[in-house]
Amino acid sequence: MPVLAKSKFKARIVWLGAVANRDAALESAALSRLPVRFSGPEGEAHGGLTRPACSRVANVYPPNAEIRNVRQLSIVSAEELALIAADMGLASLDPALVGATMVIEGIPDFSHVPPSSRLQGSNGATLVVDMNNRPCTLPAKPIEKRHKGFGKTFKPAANGRRGVTAWVEREGVFELGEQITLFIPDQPIWAGRAR
């Protein structure tokens, strides 16, 4: 019996991008197709099989400890991006400014899909959702550069809507307009949950 259930949700890829050098700038460059390898998207600064531990796992590892990279992609939903922009007082928000790798439309409450869900493209390329991507202050600088006075409004507006981080489980290519299918873990909520 499979432990991953094919959900009724299908989404469409409406934007693809890659951050070439995150030390230089968080902003993504738009792409029409995104080849993905086990090490992540080609040409993406967040790629690699491993990464240094960051503040998100500070209670588990010492700073900069080498750990498995489960944050190879940043995926956001078009619907949530529109809500973020509206709360910021903007007509729209370019996904490049938040360092997005992929923007999809069609999955409600996308930022809260269960960890270990799969997003599978029509050619079989598959991503595993790590977890909700909490908003940070890094997008403030590129947002502020383009929209003076709005950079500081991103983090509160993006709370609970920043999308998810993911890693590559099966190599392939994602393309603009492609349909992806959501598979979710077939499991009850853990009885010993902390909250």
PyMOL commands that place a pseudoatom at each C-alpha (Angstrom):
pseudoatom trace, name=CA, resn=MET, resi=1, chain=A, elem=C, hetatm=0, pos=[0.000, 0.000, 0.000]
pseudoatom trace, name=CA, resn=PRO, resi=2, chain=A, elem=C, hetatm=0, pos=[1.569, 3.343, -1.028]
pseudoatom trace, name=CA, resn=VAL, resi=3, chain=A, elem=C, hetatm=0, pos=[2.163, 5.840, 1.752]
pseudoatom trace, name=CA, resn=LEU, resi=4, chain=A, elem=C, hetatm=0, pos=[1.885, 8.751, -0.668]
pseudoatom trace, name=CA, resn=ALA, resi=5, chain=A, elem=C, hetatm=0, pos=[-1.662, 9.481, -1.795]
pseudoatom trace, name=CA, resn=LYS, resi=6, chain=A, elem=C, hetatm=0, pos=[-2.296, 11.193, -5.128]
pseudoatom trace, name=CA, resn=SER, resi=7, chain=A, elem=C, hetatm=0, pos=[-4.284, 14.280, -4.191]
pseudoatom trace, name=CA, resn=LYS, resi=8, chain=A, elem=C, hetatm=0, pos=[-7.037, 15.874, -6.271]
pseudoatom trace, name=CA, resn=PHE, resi=9, chain=A, elem=C, hetatm=0, pos=[-4.852, 18.961, -6.657]
pseudoatom trace, name=CA, resn=LYS, resi=10, chain=A, elem=C, hetatm=0, pos=[-3.001, 19.823, -9.810]
pseudoatom trace, name=CA, resn=ALA, resi=11, chain=A, elem=C, hetatm=0, pos=[-1.147, 23.073, -10.299]
pseudoatom trace, name=CA, resn=ARG, resi=12, chain=A, elem=C, hetatm=0, pos=[0.344, 24.932, -13.220]
pseudoatom trace, name=CA, resn=ILE, resi=13, chain=A, elem=C, hetatm=0, pos=[3.851, 26.372, -13.256]
pseudoatom trace, name=CA, resn=VAL, resi=14, chain=A, elem=C, hetatm=0, pos=[3.493, 30.088, -13.986]
pseudoatom trace, name=CA, resn=TRP, resi=15, chain=A, elem=C, hetatm=0, pos=[7.060, 31.272, -13.268]
pseudoatom trace, name=CA, resn=LEU, resi=16, chain=A, elem=C, hetatm=0, pos=[10.540, 29.749, -12.992]
pseudoatom trace, name=CA, resn=GLY, resi=17, chain=A, elem=C, hetatm=0, pos=[13.778, 31.360, -11.884]
pseudoatom trace, name=CA, resn=ALA, resi=18, chain=A, elem=C, hetatm=0, pos=[17.227, 30.853, -10.418]
pseudoatom trace, name=CA, resn=VAL, resi=19, chain=A, elem=C, hetatm=0, pos=[19.462, 32.828, -8.080]
pseudoatom trace, name=CA, resn=ALA, resi=20, chain=A, elem=C, hetatm=0, pos=[22.906, 32.818, -9.690]
pseudoatom trace, name=CA, resn=ASN, resi=21, chain=A, elem=C, hetatm=0, pos=[24.865, 34.215, -6.733]
pseudoatom trace, name=CA, resn=ARG, resi=22, chain=A, elem=C, hetatm=0, pos=[23.029, 34.722, -3.457]
pseudoatom trace, name=CA, resn=ASP, resi=23, chain=A, elem=C, hetatm=0, pos=[25.976, 36.577, -1.927]
pseudoatom trace, name=CA, resn=ALA, resi=24, chain=A, elem=C, hetatm=0, pos=[25.635, 39.213, -4.663]
pseudoatom trace, name=CA, resn=ALA, resi=25, chain=A, elem=C, hetatm=0, pos=[21.824, 39.377, -4.708]
pseudoatom trace, name=CA, resn=LEU, resi=26, chain=A, elem=C, hetatm=0, pos=[18.816, 37.316, -3.682]
pseudoatom trace, name=CA, resn=GLU, resi=27, chain=A, elem=C, hetatm=0, pos=[16.909, 38.287, -6.827]
pseudoatom trace, name=CA, resn=SER, resi=28, chain=A, elem=C, hetatm=0, pos=[16.100, 35.419, -9.227]
pseudoatom trace, name=CA, resn=ALA, resi=29, chain=A, elem=C, hetatm=0, pos=[16.509, 35.555, -12.998]
pseudoatom trace, name=CA, resn=ALA, resi=30, chain=A, elem=C, hetatm=0, pos=[13.396, 34.393, -14.883]
pseudoatom trace, name=CA, resn=LEU, resi=31, chain=A, elem=C, hetatm=0, pos=[13.646, 31.182, -16.927]
pseudoatom trace, name=CA, resn=SER, resi=32, chain=A, elem=C, hetatm=0, pos=[11.381, 29.305, -19.343]
pseudoatom trace, name=CA, resn=ARG, resi=33, chain=A, elem=C, hetatm=0, pos=[12.647, 25.870, -18.261]
pseudoatom trace, name=CA, resn=LEU, resi=34, chain=A, elem=C, hetatm=0, pos=[14.426, 24.571, -15.191]
pseudoatom trace, name=CA, resn=PRO, resi=35, chain=A, elem=C, hetatm=0, pos=[16.548, 21.404, -15.391]
pseudoatom trace, name=CA, resn=VAL, resi=36, chain=A, elem=C, hetatm=0, pos=[16.853, 19.782, -11.959]
pseudoatom trace, name=CA, resn=ARG, resi=37, chain=A, elem=C, hetatm=0, pos=[19.451, 17.298, -10.772]
pseudoatom trace, name=CA, resn=PHE, resi=38, chain=A, elem=C, hetatm=0, pos=[19.839, 15.525, -7.440]
pseudoatom trace, name=CA, resn=SER, resi=39, chain=A, elem=C, hetatm=0, pos=[22.037, 18.457, -6.448]
pseudoatom trace, name=CA, resn=GLY, resi=40, chain=A, elem=C, hetatm=0, pos=[19.206, 20.896, -7.215]
pseudoatom trace, name=CA, resn=PRO, resi=41, chain=A, elem=C, hetatm=0, pos=[18.299, 23.192, -10.087]
pseudoatom trace, name=CA, resn=GLU, resi=42, chain=A, elem=C, hetatm=0, pos=[21.096, 23.824, -12.580]
pseudoatom trace, name=CA, resn=GLY, resi=43, chain=A, elem=C, hetatm=0, pos=[22.649, 27.258, -12.074]
pseudoatom trace, name=CA, resn=GLU, resi=44, chain=A, elem=C, hetatm=0, pos=[20.922, 27.835, -8.726]
pseudoatom trace, name=CA, resn=ALA, resi=45, chain=A, elem=C, hetatm=0, pos=[23.020, 29.196, -5.850]
pseudoatom trace, name=CA, resn=HIS, resi=46, chain=A, elem=C, hetatm=0, pos=[20.838, 27.328, -3.329]
pseudoatom trace, name=CA, resn=GLY, resi=47, chain=A, elem=C, hetatm=0, pos=[21.727, 23.999, -4.982]
pseudoatom trace, name=CA, resn=GLY, resi=48, chain=A, elem=C, hetatm=0, pos=[24.146, 21.358, -3.810]
pseudoatom trace, name=CA, resn=LEU, resi=49, chain=A, elem=C, hetatm=0, pos=[23.779, 18.048, -2.033]
pseudoatom trace, name=CA, resn=THR, resi=50, chain=A, elem=C, hetatm=0, pos=[24.823, 19.640, 1.256]
pseudoatom trace, name=CA, resn=ARG, resi=51, chain=A, elem=C, hetatm=0, pos=[24.673, 23.114, 2.782]
pseudoatom trace, name=CA, resn=PRO, resi=52, chain=A, elem=C, hetatm=0, pos=[25.900, 24.845, 5.944]
pseudoatom trace, name=CA, resn=ALA, resi=53, chain=A, elem=C, hetatm=0, pos=[23.455, 24.765, 8.858]
pseudoatom trace, name=CA, resn=CYS, resi=54, chain=A, elem=C, hetatm=0, pos=[21.619, 28.059, 9.254]
pseudoatom trace, name=CA, resn=SER, resi=55, chain=A, elem=C, hetatm=0, pos=[19.476, 29.758, 11.898]
pseudoatom trace, name=CA, resn=ARG, resi=56, chain=A, elem=C, hetatm=0, pos=[16.462, 27.594, 10.942]
pseudoatom trace, name=CA, resn=VAL, resi=57, chain=A, elem=C, hetatm=0, pos=[18.183, 24.532, 12.439]
pseudoatom trace, name=CA, resn=ALA, resi=58, chain=A, elem=C, hetatm=0, pos=[20.198, 26.317, 15.148]
pseudoatom trace, name=CA, resn=ASN, resi=59, chain=A, elem=C, hetatm=0, pos=[18.691, 24.192, 17.926]
pseudoatom trace, name=CA, resn=VAL, resi=60, chain=A, elem=C, hetatm=0, pos=[19.846, 21.013, 16.144]
pseudoatom trace, name=CA, resn=TYR, resi=61, chain=A, elem=C, hetatm=0, pos=[23.327, 21.776, 14.718]
pseudoatom trace, name=CA, resn=PRO, resi=62, chain=A, elem=C, hetatm=0, pos=[26.206, 24.143, 15.431]
pseudoatom trace, name=CA, resn=PRO, resi=63, chain=A, elem=C, hetatm=0, pos=[26.490, 27.094, 13.010]
pseudoatom trace, name=CA, resn=ASN, resi=64, chain=A, elem=C, hetatm=0, pos=[27.777, 26.143, 9.544]
pseudoatom trace, name=CA, resn=ALA, resi=65, chain=A, elem=C, hetatm=0, pos=[27.804, 22.371, 10.230]
pseudoatom trace, name=CA, resn=GLU, resi=66, chain=A, elem=C, hetatm=0, pos=[27.563, 20.531, 6.914]
pseudoatom trace, name=CA, resn=ILE, resi=67, chain=A, elem=C, hetatm=0, pos=[24.079, 19.037, 6.538]
pseudoatom trace, name=CA, resn=ARG, resi=68, chain=A, elem=C, hetatm=0, pos=[21.926, 17.546, 3.738]
pseudoatom trace, name=CA, resn=ASN, resi=69, chain=A, elem=C, hetatm=0, pos=[20.480, 20.287, 1.549]
pseudoatom trace, name=CA, resn=VAL, resi=70, chain=A, elem=C, hetatm=0, pos=[16.690, 20.035, 1.656]
pseudoatom trace, name=CA, resn=ARG, resi=71, chain=A, elem=C, hetatm=0, pos=[16.326, 23.724, 0.726]
pseudoatom trace, name=CA, resn=GLN, resi=72, chain=A, elem=C, hetatm=0, pos=[17.344, 23.487, -2.945]
pseudoatom trace, name=CA, resn=LEU, resi=73, chain=A, elem=C, hetatm=0, pos=[14.216, 25.261, -4.216]
pseudoatom trace, name=CA, resn=SER, resi=74, chain=A, elem=C, hetatm=0, pos=[11.882, 27.979, -2.970]
pseudoatom trace, name=CA, resn=ILE, resi=75, chain=A, elem=C, hetatm=0, pos=[8.360, 27.399, -4.298]
pseudoatom trace, name=CA, resn=VAL, resi=76, chain=A, elem=C, hetatm=0, pos=[5.569, 29.937, -3.842]
pseudoatom trace, name=CA, resn=SER, resi=77, chain=A, elem=C, hetatm=0, pos=[1.979, 30.067, -5.008]
pseudoatom trace, name=CA, resn=ALA, resi=78, chain=A, elem=C, hetatm=0, pos=[0.676, 32.788, -7.292]
pseudoatom trace, name=CA, resn=GLU, resi=79, chain=A, elem=C, hetatm=0, pos=[-2.394, 33.115, -5.087]
pseudoatom trace, name=CA, resn=GLU, resi=80, chain=A, elem=C, hetatm=0, pos=[-0.370, 33.676, -1.899]
pseudoatom trace, name=CA, resn=LEU, resi=81, chain=A, elem=C, hetatm=0, pos=[2.036, 36.024, -3.692]
pseudoatom trace, name=CA, resn=ALA, resi=82, chain=A, elem=C, hetatm=0, pos=[-0.973, 38.154, -4.692]
pseudoatom trace, name=CA, resn=LEU, resi=83, chain=A, elem=C, hetatm=0, pos=[-2.143, 38.230, -1.056]
pseudoatom trace, name=CA, resn=ILE, resi=84, chain=A, elem=C, hetatm=0, pos=[1.334, 39.269, 0.099]
pseudoatom trace, name=CA, resn=ALA, resi=85, chain=A, elem=C, hetatm=0, pos=[1.430, 42.081, -2.471]
pseudoatom trace, name=CA, resn=ALA, resi=86, chain=A, elem=C, hetatm=0, pos=[-2.046, 43.288, -1.448]
pseudoatom trace, name=CA, resn=ASP, resi=87, chain=A, elem=C, hetatm=0, pos=[-1.107, 43.344, 2.246]
pseudoatom trace, name=CA, resn=MET, resi=88, chain=A, elem=C, hetatm=0, pos=[2.038, 45.288, 1.347]
pseudoatom trace, name=CA, resn=GLY, resi=89, chain=A, elem=C, hetatm=0, pos=[-0.039, 47.821, -0.581]
pseudoatom trace, name=CA, resn=LEU, resi=90, chain=A, elem=C, hetatm=0, pos=[1.380, 46.814, -3.971]
pseudoatom trace, name=CA, resn=ALA, resi=91, chain=A, elem=C, hetatm=0, pos=[-0.569, 45.876, -7.113]
pseudoatom trace, name=CA, resn=SER, resi=92, chain=A, elem=C, hetatm=0, pos=[1.741, 42.875, -7.629]
pseudoatom trace, name=CA, resn=LEU, resi=93, chain=A, elem=C, hetatm=0, pos=[5.033, 41.444, -6.413]
pseudoatom trace, name=CA, resn=ASP, resi=94, chain=A, elem=C, hetatm=0, pos=[7.614, 40.089, -8.838]
pseudoatom trace, name=CA, resn=PRO, resi=95, chain=A, elem=C, hetatm=0, pos=[8.643, 36.576, -7.639]
pseudoatom trace, name=CA, resn=ALA, resi=96, chain=A, elem=C, hetatm=0, pos=[12.207, 37.373, -8.656]
pseudoatom trace, name=CA, resn=LEU, resi=97, chain=A, elem=C, hetatm=0, pos=[12.406, 39.859, -5.778]
pseudoatom trace, name=CA, resn=VAL, resi=98, chain=A, elem=C, hetatm=0, pos=[11.768, 37.137, -3.184]
pseudoatom trace, name=CA, resn=GLY, resi=99, chain=A, elem=C, hetatm=0, pos=[14.295, 34.712, -4.693]
pseudoatom trace, name=CA, resn=ALA, resi=100, chain=A, elem=C, hetatm=0, pos=[11.660, 32.246, -5.893]
pseudoatom trace, name=CA, resn=THR, resi=101, chain=A, elem=C, hetatm=0, pos=[12.633, 29.203, -7.927]
pseudoatom trace, name=CA, resn=MET, resi=102, chain=A, elem=C, hetatm=0, pos=[9.098, 28.260, -8.941]
pseudoatom trace, name=CA, resn=VAL, resi=103, chain=A, elem=C, hetatm=0, pos=[5.656, 29.855, -8.784]
pseudoatom trace, name=CA, resn=ILE, resi=104, chain=A, elem=C, hetatm=0, pos=[2.616, 27.622, -9.153]
pseudoatom trace, name=CA, resn=GLU, resi=105, chain=A, elem=C, hetatm=0, pos=[-1.117, 28.278, -9.198]
pseudoatom trace, name=CA, resn=GLY, resi=106, chain=A, elem=C, hetatm=0, pos=[-3.967, 25.979, -8.269]
pseudoatom trace, name=CA, resn=ILE, resi=107, chain=A, elem=C, hetatm=0, pos=[-3.158, 24.492, -4.842]
pseudoatom trace, name=CA, resn=PRO, resi=108, chain=A, elem=C, hetatm=0, pos=[-5.035, 26.240, -2.011]
pseudoatom trace, name=CA, resn=ASP, resi=109, chain=A, elem=C, hetatm=0, pos=[-3.153, 27.140, 1.186]
pseudoatom trace, name=CA, resn=PHE, resi=110, chain=A, elem=C, hetatm=0, pos=[0.011, 25.988, -0.561]
pseudoatom trace, name=CA, resn=SER, resi=111, chain=A, elem=C, hetatm=0, pos=[2.408, 27.185, 2.153]
pseudoatom trace, name=CA, resn=HIS, resi=112, chain=A, elem=C, hetatm=0, pos=[0.914, 24.582, 4.479]
pseudoatom trace, name=CA, resn=VAL, resi=113, chain=A, elem=C, hetatm=0, pos=[1.040, 21.425, 2.375]
pseudoatom trace, name=CA, resn=PRO, resi=114, chain=A, elem=C, hetatm=0, pos=[2.417, 18.631, 4.578]
pseudoatom trace, name=CA, resn=PRO, resi=115, chain=A, elem=C, hetatm=0, pos=[6.170, 18.081, 4.728]
pseudoatom trace, name=CA, resn=SER, resi=116, chain=A, elem=C, hetatm=0, pos=[7.225, 15.083, 2.577]
pseudoatom trace, name=CA, resn=SER, resi=117, chain=A, elem=C, hetatm=0, pos=[4.539, 15.860, 0.002]
pseudoatom trace, name=CA, resn=ARG, resi=118, chain=A, elem=C, hetatm=0, pos=[5.669, 15.394, -3.588]
pseudoatom trace, name=CA, resn=LEU, resi=119, chain=A, elem=C, hetatm=0, pos=[5.230, 17.773, -6.522]
pseudoatom trace, name=CA, resn=GLN, resi=120, chain=A, elem=C, hetatm=0, pos=[5.571, 15.768, -9.722]
pseudoatom trace, name=CA, resn=GLY, resi=121, chain=A, elem=C, hetatm=0, pos=[5.851, 17.237, -13.200]
pseudoatom trace, name=CA, resn=SER, resi=122, chain=A, elem=C, hetatm=0, pos=[4.335, 15.717, -16.305]
pseudoatom trace, name=CA, resn=ASN, resi=123, chain=A, elem=C, hetatm=0, pos=[7.711, 14.249, -17.362]
pseudoatom trace, name=CA, resn=GLY, resi=124, chain=A, elem=C, hetatm=0, pos=[8.276, 12.623, -13.940]
pseudoatom trace, name=CA, resn=ALA, resi=125, chain=A, elem=C, hetatm=0, pos=[10.624, 15.185, -12.379]
pseudoatom trace, name=CA, resn=THR, resi=126, chain=A, elem=C, hetatm=0, pos=[9.711, 15.190, -8.695]
pseudoatom trace, name=CA, resn=LEU, resi=127, chain=A, elem=C, hetatm=0, pos=[10.325, 17.530, -5.770]
pseudoatom trace, name=CA, resn=VAL, resi=128, chain=A, elem=C, hetatm=0, pos=[9.931, 16.687, -2.089]
pseudoatom trace, name=CA, resn=VAL, resi=129, chain=A, elem=C, hetatm=0, pos=[8.512, 19.419, 0.144]
pseudoatom trace, name=CA, resn=ASP, resi=130, chain=A, elem=C, hetatm=0, pos=[10.756, 19.994, 3.149]
pseudoatom trace, name=CA, resn=MET, resi=131, chain=A, elem=C, hetatm=0, pos=[8.665, 22.486, 5.110]
pseudoatom trace, name=CA, resn=ASN, resi=132, chain=A, elem=C, hetatm=0, pos=[7.001, 25.864, 5.231]
pseudoatom trace, name=CA, resn=ASN, resi=133, chain=A, elem=C, hetatm=0, pos=[9.443, 28.594, 4.213]
pseudoatom trace, name=CA, resn=ARG, resi=134, chain=A, elem=C, hetatm=0, pos=[9.268, 31.180, 6.968]
pseudoatom trace, name=CA, resn=PRO, resi=135, chain=A, elem=C, hetatm=0, pos=[9.596, 34.772, 5.786]
pseudoatom trace, name=CA, resn=CYS, resi=136, chain=A, elem=C, hetatm=0, pos=[12.899, 36.505, 6.423]
pseudoatom trace, name=CA, resn=THR, resi=137, chain=A, elem=C, hetatm=0, pos=[14.322, 39.974, 5.889]
pseudoatom trace, name=CA, resn=LEU, resi=138, chain=A, elem=C, hetatm=0, pos=[16.535, 39.066, 2.892]
pseudoatom trace, name=CA, resn=PRO, resi=139, chain=A, elem=C, hetatm=0, pos=[13.898, 39.969, 0.230]
pseudoatom trace, name=CA, resn=ALA, resi=140, chain=A, elem=C, hetatm=0, pos=[13.543, 43.444, 1.783]
pseudoatom trace, name=CA, resn=LYS, resi=141, chain=A, elem=C, hetatm=0, pos=[16.604, 44.809, -0.047]
pseudoatom trace, name=CA, resn=PRO, resi=142, chain=A, elem=C, hetatm=0, pos=[15.583, 43.915, -3.640]
pseudoatom trace, name=CA, resn=ILE, resi=143, chain=A, elem=C, hetatm=0, pos=[11.960, 44.871, -2.893]
pseudoatom trace, name=CA, resn=GLU, resi=144, chain=A, elem=C, hetatm=0, pos=[13.067, 48.227, -1.475]
pseudoatom trace, name=CA, resn=LYS, resi=145, chain=A, elem=C, hetatm=0, pos=[15.266, 48.864, -4.507]
pseudoatom trace, name=CA, resn=ARG, resi=146, chain=A, elem=C, hetatm=0, pos=[12.284, 48.500, -6.849]
pseudoatom trace, name=CA, resn=HIS, resi=147, chain=A, elem=C, hetatm=0, pos=[9.485, 49.715, -4.540]
pseudoatom trace, name=CA, resn=LYS, resi=148, chain=A, elem=C, hetatm=0, pos=[10.811, 52.476, -2.268]
pseudoatom trace, name=CA, resn=GLY, resi=149, chain=A, elem=C, hetatm=0, pos=[9.371, 52.289, 1.239]
pseudoatom trace, name=CA, resn=PHE, resi=150, chain=A, elem=C, hetatm=0, pos=[7.922, 48.769, 0.850]
pseudoatom trace, name=CA, resn=GLY, resi=151, chain=A, elem=C, hetatm=0, pos=[10.885, 46.509, 1.688]
pseudoatom trace, name=CA, resn=LYS, resi=152, chain=A, elem=C, hetatm=0, pos=[10.121, 46.395, 5.409]
pseudoatom trace, name=CA, resn=THR, resi=153, chain=A, elem=C, hetatm=0, pos=[6.500, 45.419, 4.750]
pseudoatom trace, name=CA, resn=PHE, resi=154, chain=A, elem=C, hetatm=0, pos=[7.376, 42.053, 3.148]
pseudoatom trace, name=CA, resn=LYS, resi=155, chain=A, elem=C, hetatm=0, pos=[8.127, 39.956, 6.230]
pseudoatom trace, name=CA, resn=PRO, resi=156, chain=A, elem=C, hetatm=0, pos=[4.851, 40.614, 8.094]
pseudoatom trace, name=CA, resn=ALA, resi=157, chain=A, elem=C, hetatm=0, pos=[2.793, 40.349, 4.889]
pseudoatom trace, name=CA, resn=ALA, resi=158, chain=A, elem=C, hetatm=0, pos=[4.453, 37.028, 3.968]
pseudoatom trace, name=CA, resn=ASN, resi=159, chain=A, elem=C, hetatm=0, pos=[3.867, 35.378, 7.341]
pseudoatom trace, name=CA, resn=GLY, resi=160, chain=A, elem=C, hetatm=0, pos=[2.224, 31.994, 6.639]
pseudoatom trace, name=CA, resn=ARG, resi=161, chain=A, elem=C, hetatm=0, pos=[2.343, 32.627, 2.876]
pseudoatom trace, name=CA, resn=ARG, resi=162, chain=A, elem=C, hetatm=0, pos=[6.033, 32.342, 1.938]
pseudoatom trace, name=CA, resn=GLY, resi=163, chain=A, elem=C, hetatm=0, pos=[5.626, 28.969, 0.222]
pseudoatom trace, name=CA, resn=VAL, resi=164, chain=A, elem=C, hetatm=0, pos=[7.770, 25.907, 0.858]
pseudoatom trace, name=CA, resn=THR, resi=165, chain=A, elem=C, hetatm=0, pos=[11.310, 24.744, 0.420]
pseudoatom trace, name=CA, resn=ALA, resi=166, chain=A, elem=C, hetatm=0, pos=[11.942, 21.535, -1.485]
pseudoatom trace, name=CA, resn=TRP, resi=167, chain=A, elem=C, hetatm=0, pos=[14.622, 19.191, -2.790]
pseudoatom trace, name=CA, resn=VAL, resi=168, chain=A, elem=C, hetatm=0, pos=[14.944, 17.048, -5.906]
pseudoatom trace, name=CA, resn=GLU, resi=169, chain=A, elem=C, hetatm=0, pos=[13.924, 13.400, -5.552]
pseudoatom trace, name=CA, resn=ARG, resi=170, chain=A, elem=C, hetatm=0, pos=[13.811, 12.593, -9.292]
pseudoatom trace, name=CA, resn=GLU, resi=171, chain=A, elem=C, hetatm=0, pos=[15.782, 14.456, -11.926]
pseudoatom trace, name=CA, resn=GLY, resi=172, chain=A, elem=C, hetatm=0, pos=[14.198, 16.027, -14.989]
pseudoatom trace, name=CA, resn=VAL, resi=173, chain=A, elem=C, hetatm=0, pos=[13.077, 19.368, -16.391]
pseudoatom trace, name=CA, resn=PHE, resi=174, chain=A, elem=C, hetatm=0, pos=[10.254, 21.688, -15.332]
pseudoatom trace, name=CA, resn=GLU, resi=175, chain=A, elem=C, hetatm=0, pos=[8.798, 24.066, -17.929]
pseudoatom trace, name=CA, resn=LEU, resi=176, chain=A, elem=C, hetatm=0, pos=[6.535, 27.109, -17.856]
pseudoatom trace, name=CA, resn=GLY, resi=177, chain=A, elem=C, hetatm=0, pos=[2.888, 26.127, -18.232]
pseudoatom trace, name=CA, resn=GLU, resi=178, chain=A, elem=C, hetatm=0, pos=[3.548, 22.543, -17.167]
pseudoatom trace, name=CA, resn=GLN, resi=179, chain=A, elem=C, hetatm=0, pos=[1.044, 20.808, -14.931]
pseudoatom trace, name=CA, resn=ILE, resi=180, chain=A, elem=C, hetatm=0, pos=[2.276, 19.328, -11.663]
pseudoatom trace, name=CA, resn=THR, resi=181, chain=A, elem=C, hetatm=0, pos=[0.475, 16.899, -9.359]
pseudoatom trace, name=CA, resn=LEU, resi=182, chain=A, elem=C, hetatm=0, pos=[0.501, 16.997, -5.570]
pseudoatom trace, name=CA, resn=PHE, resi=183, chain=A, elem=C, hetatm=0, pos=[1.024, 13.722, -3.669]
pseudoatom trace, name=CA, resn=ILE, resi=184, chain=A, elem=C, hetatm=0, pos=[0.574, 13.876, 0.099]
pseudoatom trace, name=CA, resn=PRO, resi=185, chain=A, elem=C, hetatm=0, pos=[1.665, 11.562, 2.936]
pseudoatom trace, name=CA, resn=ASP, resi=186, chain=A, elem=C, hetatm=0, pos=[-1.124, 9.156, 3.843]
pseudoatom trace, name=CA, resn=GLN, resi=187, chain=A, elem=C, hetatm=0, pos=[-0.766, 9.442, 7.598]
pseudoatom trace, name=CA, resn=PRO, resi=188, chain=A, elem=C, hetatm=0, pos=[-2.683, 10.776, 10.581]
pseudoatom trace, name=CA, resn=ILE, resi=189, chain=A, elem=C, hetatm=0, pos=[-1.446, 13.788, 12.502]
pseudoatom trace, name=CA, resn=TRP, resi=190, chain=A, elem=C, hetatm=0, pos=[1.146, 12.656, 15.030]
pseudoatom trace, name=CA, resn=ALA, resi=191, chain=A, elem=C, hetatm=0, pos=[-0.464, 12.122, 18.447]
pseudoatom trace, name=CA, resn=GLY, resi=192, chain=A, elem=C, hetatm=0, pos=[2.633, 13.364, 20.305]
pseudoatom trace, name=CA, resn=ARG, resi=193, chain=A, elem=C, hetatm=0, pos=[2.814, 16.669, 18.447]
pseudoatom trace, name=CA, resn=ALA, resi=194, chain=A, elem=C, hetatm=0, pos=[4.371, 19.532, 20.384]
pseudoatom trace, name=CA, resn=ARG, resi=195, chain=A, elem=C, hetatm=0, pos=[1.475, 21.937, 19.806]
for i in range(1, 195): cmd.bond("trace and resi %d" % i, "trace and resi %d" % (i + 1))
show_as sticks, trace
zoom trace
